[in-house]
Amino acid sequence: MKRINFIILAVIVLVLTACGTNPKSTLDEYKEAVLNEDADKLIELLSDENVKVTKEEAVAHSKLVNEHYSEESLNRALEKIIQNIENIEGDSSHNLPGEFKTIMVVESVDGEVVLSVNREEVRAPLERAIFTYEFNGEELTVGDNENDHSVIDNLIPGIYRFEGMAEMNGIDFEMTVDVNFNEKDITRVTDDAVILNFAVDNDFKVENQKAFAGDEEITDLGNGNVGYGPIFPNNTNVYFTGEYEGQTVKTNVARLDSKEQGTRYVYVELSYDQNELTRIDRLISEQEETEKKKNYNISRSKSRITALYDTLEIAFKRNSREGQENILKDNFMNDNVTEKVLGYVDKHLDPENIPNIEIIKHELVEQNNDTSELKYNVEIEIQSENEQIVKEHHQVELQDSTGEGNFKVSDITFE
């Protein structure tokens, strides 16, 4: 009778044990699957109704755990979870921690131990590239030419490598995207190209700037915040040109060589030749001063023409030669009133019928570089007191006698 009771008790114990899941047994299975990179077993342990783990994800997950933990430290971490489950009455949830993120969640619910993982949206800095790669047996294409960061996939914690082809700015090249949940920035993009970022010293406000890599203009394809790519370093010259005060200027040249292959970003510091910009400033200043002096000289020369005809009108009223010369001489170089001018006065001399002179127009027809010598065509009307009007065309040549805009008549032709 006692033997029968013992058998019945043993059967009851076995039935009660089967109603729950031993946490140590489950976590030991997980540990062995991770250490042996048993993808099928990890899929069985980690999948649930919300997350169906793929083979590629299971492989990536085991790489993550093996990178973060040694076998000994993994044993310690799992033993701690087992102890916590056993020390807590009722349901509980525990994390297997990674460097920055939770690797796996262990839940004890109604005596059942369940392992689970969460998927996370992973974005990569593709820098406006379109990336095509294979994952889970499918060919996938992500990215576009408008956005700097693009979603690679929704992934469980792991270490992944995606190799494929990229297209950026019309150029095709090989690209690799590494995803490591043990890193703070979990994605890293590598390829044979580089993305250029420019820092251009532009204190002089150079306008209409254009960027060049080799002989190719890349201005319209670049982005001020991210840079331009892809560039394949092979003794490639990088520089800017621009316009300053109407002249084309150029920065120093930065050379990209093969040693920078494998570097994702290259920062290029460029500057315009300040001596050249200063020279242009000085030249512009001189040109402005020349233009200012030119305008001043023209204004002064027109005043001399007005004064010339005012004094000719007065000379028409003087009977004496001395009086005529005195009123006219200040208009002429070296105070020399020529016989040609005095003869013109004699022609219009008429004390009984004193004429008036009106300048209809004066047109500048010739000048030298510094506007110290000028030639005008002058049209006048002479009207006598009997209202007779005579039109005449003269040519007046002027010289700056002092270099300060003091113009005098050097020659005059009466037509």
Secondary structure, DSSP 8 states (H G I E B T S, - for coil): -HHHHHHHHHHHHHHHHHTS--HHHHHHHHHHHHHTT-HHHHHHHH--SS----HHHHHHHHHHHHHH--HHHHHHHHHHHHHHHHHS-S-EEEEEE-SSSEEEEEEEETTEEEEE---EEEEE--SS-EEEEEETTEEEEE--SS-SSEEEEEE-SSEEEEEEEEEETTEEEEEEEEEETTSSS-EEEEES-EEEEEEEE-TT--EEEEEEETTEE-GGG--TTT-EEEE--SSEEEEEEEEETTEEEEB--EEE-GGGTT-SEEEEEEEB-HHHHHHHHHHHHHHHHHHHHHHHHHHHHHHHHHHHHHHHHHHTT--SHHHHHHHHGGGBGGG---HHHHHHHHHH--TTS--EEEEEEEEEEEE-TTSSEEEEEEEEEEE-TT--EEEEEEEEEEEESSSSS-EEEEEEEE-
